[in-house]
Amino acid sequence: MLSNESLHSPAFSRSNSQASVDSTSMEDFLREIESIKENSIGHVGGQEEQIPAEVKPVDEGELEAEWLQDVGLSTLISGDEEEDGKALLSTLTRTQAAAVKKRYNTYTQTMRKKNKQSVRDVRDIFGVSESSPGDTCDNHPAQLDGTQEEKELPGVIKTSGSLPDDASLNSTTLSDGSQDEEGSFAVPRSGPVSILETIPALPVHSNGSPDPGQSVQSAMSDDDYLKKNIPPETEELSFEVSYSEMVTEAPKRSKFKKSNFKKEDYALTKFIVQKTRFGLTEAGDLSAEDMKKIRHLSLIELTAFFDAFGIQLKRNKTEKVKGRDNGIFGVPLTVLLDSDRKKDPGVKVPLVLQKFFEKVEESGLESEGIFRLSGCTAKVKQYREELDAKFNADKFKWDRMCHREAAVMLKAFFRELPTSLFPVEYIPAFITLMERGPHIKVQFQALHLMVMALPDANRDTAQALMTFFNKVIANESKNRMSIWNISTIMAPNLFFSRSKHSDYEELQLANTAAHIIRLMLKYQKILWKVPSFLITQVRRMNEATMLLKKQLPSVKKLLRRKTIEREVISPKTSKVLQKSPSSRRMSDVPEGVIRVHAPLLSKVSMAIQLTSHTKAKDILAKFQYENSHGSSECIKIQNQRLYEIGGNIGQHCLDPDAYVLDVYHVNPQAEWVIKPQPSF
């Protein structure tokens, strides 16, 4: 936290490239810091108060080793053979592969200097020869800066041989029916080859659609909840193309418009997110296993994104503090959720936090300065102790707590987590990004990837928190809590560091954290949508994993050249195999027809003939019509959604506007089930 000296604000210049708080908001921030100090009772969640730690010199090898573990590539360190790691590597785009190589190179060089262990060369991992600087990333710059941190990176996933002129690139070698509109085969060379060369490289602009030129059907925008008379700038936002590829391919940094930040939230750009024929996907629409892969890919993509600007994403190791094993305050979110799921197996947000939301919503949404108030210190202390002792046993008397104490406890809950809700170690990178003044769209893309890289518990809790705060902001005319006030007050509670920083660094951290929260609140409706390019990579990762598991141990590292050539030269044979009964999960169902199961409805199964116009909501409507004999069935169907399960995805709850034939073409081996959509 801030030192006493830092409570006196130094000269802090306002600029177009830094979201600066005004004097009123700075007063809110300083008041919040004073409140934190006053309410501190010498412990954090029952533990001794943490003394700010000196920032230790960064060990680059340890930093990169931690990064490799965080992105699911710990096998590069251990040397173990593991399908998931190989499958992940096989899906990387050029910029993502360059980011992995850069970290792995740093790690290996550091380990060699320490003489700790023998490590594999990067060429053993990626199966490529050292290339000249001009060949790096297919001649696309690795950064947007004038200087490059690494002028000689090994070449990124390239084919080493040409394909026959009549070779079809539309039929995949990984799954039946999945198509690759810009894909290419990586043909093995003579000599040792890595597993990367046995799997088609992921197209940079692929979204999994068999027809990338299909027109947009509809759009969804973020809510403009303040309804100002001045219309905000509107801009289209695409989730189909890798963000790091987009910024890397931009010819000049000057083409990014600089943002002129203003206090009023309506001055922020209004984004229109285009729906493809696959619809939009929420984080909660995917299985836990697939979301784990999304997290790994998002962190790689976020790192590559900052690399494009010549910015190091993470400059210090993650602060790790052991939390308590029981109680409420100072307990990790995952521990709280494990306890809560004994009562409600489907809960995603800690129950105690949901109770705090309810108490404020009951009578505090119109209370002036609800999150500025500190409440009665004696009562707050008493409630904290009682919650720790009685909440899990359902013996705490909630009717005694008023909305003011609930608001204070909510802030304390987040402030006393063992680690902050959001990764404070990324703040320096965001500060640098904003100092360079890119358009707000670039900032949103970085934030979007950071949110996707959060652990499930943090992301779900953050989404519930931002939804709650937007309810508070909707009553701004009465409670005087604007998006700016909420962001400034909550910054030291949601982003905190136990390391020592200078006064100026502390103010920069708080200022940037407040701006990030402001963006989260503004773009609440679109921030939790999973970029479609990441979903495509997950599908290919699952396909690659299935392929690797089918291979015999003796041929696990490569597919023989003759096998690849035979599949490429005989596309007709491949297509026949794709459509053969043995390649489809439902051999009794004709091509273009799916059998949809609805185990909870009276009409439990139905064959549906798909057309190019069939949407998920049309199938739901058909089941509703067939089950409309009883009123209870009509009500029941309203909660149901169509899922694709299996094939190249674990589980995917489809957007009602998704065109099912397009999804079927991408994942023909899926099963189709109608069932309730879980909620928080």
Secondary structure, 3 states (H helix, E strand, C coil): CCCCHHHCCCCCCCECCECCCCHHHHHHHHHHHHHHHHHCCCEECCEECCCCECCCCCCHHHHHHHHHHHCCCCHHHHCCCCHHHHHHHHCCCHHHHHHHHHHHHHHHHHHHHHCCCCCCCHHHHHCCCCCCHHHHHHHCCCCCCCCCCCCCCCCCCCCCCCCCCCCCCCCCCCCCCCCCCCCECCCCCCCCCCHHHHCCECCCCCCCCCCCCCCCCEEEECCCCCCCCCCCCEEEECCCCCHHHHHHHCCCHHHCCCCCCCCCHHHCCEEEEEECCCCCCEHHHECHHHHHHHHHHHHHHHHHHHHHCCCCCCCCCCCCCCCCCCCCCCCCHHHHHHHHCCCCCCCCCCHHHHHHHHHHHHHCCCCCCCCCCCCCHHHHHHHHHHHHHHHHHCCCCHHHCCHHHHHHHHHHHHHCCCCCCCCHHHHHHHHHHHHCCCCHHHHHHHHHHHHHCCCHHHHHHHHHHHHHHHHHHCCHHHHCCCHHHHHHHHHHHHCCCCECCCHHHHHHHHHHHHHHHHHHHHCHHHHCECCHHHHHHHHHHHHHHHHHHHCCHHHCCCCCHHHHHHHHHCHHHHHHHHHCHHHCCCCCCCCCEEEEECCCCCCCEEEEECCCCCEHHHHHHHHHHHCCCCHHHHHHHCCEEEEEEECCEEEEECCCCCEHHHHHHHCCCCEEEEEECCCC
